[in-house]
Amino acid sequence: MDINVKKTVRIMRRAASRGVTLVEVLIVVSIMAVISGGAVVLAFPLYKEARIKTAVVSAKEIKKAAQLYQEMDSTTEGCPTIQDLVSAKRLDANTANDPWGKPFRIVCGEGDIRVLSSGNDKKDGSADDIRDDFTPVDVKRVKEL
């Protein structure tokens, strides 16, 4: 065998056998952890606000469906329930729950319909409850709780 060929084969074997050291892997993993941690810190408030806005939009749609149900389908003057709206096909069963997994509540009084969500804490009557008549100021207030 030619000496140049042996030398080339030896260089190629050495290059092929060299792997990544544990220190290099740990450095890459730690850099990725720092980057993903920063992304979570920046993205979480936006995610929280998006859930609140989704709840407000869904509550408005349920309110419209409840008003339509009262005007067209209702046989009584009582307040419709989510189940009434789903049964009358005025509301899709998938939109009956808020972004936190609890069903919306419909409250009627003096000719007015209100749709409420218990919010992030999932407790009715607390400061983070969401209504169908929220303004951007209300969304910001609930986001900061």
N, C-alpha and C positions, 0 to 999 in steps of 0.2 A: 504494500500500500504506500502511496505517495505520502510524504511528510506533511504537505499542505492539506491533504484530505484528512489525515489524522488530527491535525490541529483544528481544522474546521469542525470536525465531528465532536471533538472535546469541547470547543466553545459552545456549540449548539446544545450539547448535553447539560453543560453548566447553566446556560440560560434557561433551559426547560425545567431544570430541577429547582431553580430559585422560586420560592413562593412568597406569599404575603406574610409578614410577621404579625404576631399577636398585637404588638404595640400599634402597628399601622391600622389594623382592624379597629382597635379601641378608639383611636383618634377619629376615624371616620364615623363610627357609631356615636361618639360624643358630639361631634359637629352636627350630625343629623338630629340628635336629641335637642340641642340648643335651638336649631332652626325650627323644629316642629313645636317646641315649647313657646317660642315667640309667635308662631302662627296661631296657636290656640289662644294665647292672651289677646291677640288682635281680633280674632274671628268670633270668640264667644259672645261678646256684647252684641254683635251684629246678628248672631243666631237667636239670641234672646229677643231682640227687637222684632225679628222676622216672625217668630212664633206669636208674639203679641199682635202684630199686624194681621197675621193669618186668622187669629181668633176673632178680631174685629170684623174682618171681611166675611168670615163664615157666619158670624152672628147677624150681620146685616142681611145676608142671603136667607137665613132661617126666618128672620123677621118678615121679609117679603113673602116667603112661602106661607107663613102663619096668617098674614093679612089676606092673601089670596084664598087660603083655606076658609077663613071666617066669612069672606064675602061670597064664595061660590059653592063650597062643599059642606059647610057646617050645618048640621040639623039642629044644633042647640046654640045658645048664646055664650056657652062656656069657653074657657081658654083652651086652645088646642095644645096637645102634648106633642113631643117629638114623634112618638109612636103613631099618633093620628096623622101627622104630616107624611110619615113614611108609608103608612097604609094607603093614604089617598094619592100616593105617588107625586106629591108636591116636593118631596125631599128625598135625596138619595141616602140610604142607610149609612154609607161611608162618611158622609159629612155631618152626621148627628153628634159626633164627638169633637171636643176641642183639641188643640194640639198637645195637650197633656193627658189625653185619653179619657177624660170624664165627659159625660153627655152635657150638652148645653141645657139650660133651664129656660123655659118660657114663662113669663109672668105677665098677667093681664090686669089692667086696672083702669077704670073710667074711660073706656074706648081706646086705650093705648096698650100696645104690646111691647114688652121689653124682652130681649134675649140676653142672658147672662152666662158667663163662664167663671168658674171658681179660680182660674188663673194657675200660676205656677205652684202655689202652696196647696192647691186642691181643697181649700176650705172655703165654704160659702160665707159671705159677709165680711171678708177681710179686705185689707187695703189694696190687694193686687187683683181684685175681681175685675173682670172685663165686661163691658156692655157694648151693645150695638151702636150706641151714639158717641163713641169715643172720638176725640179730636187728636191731632198730632201731639198736642201738649199733654193729653192724658196718656198717650202711648209712651212718651218720654218719661213721665212721672212713674209709671208702673215699671218701666225698664230699669230705673235707678233704684228700685226697692231692693 
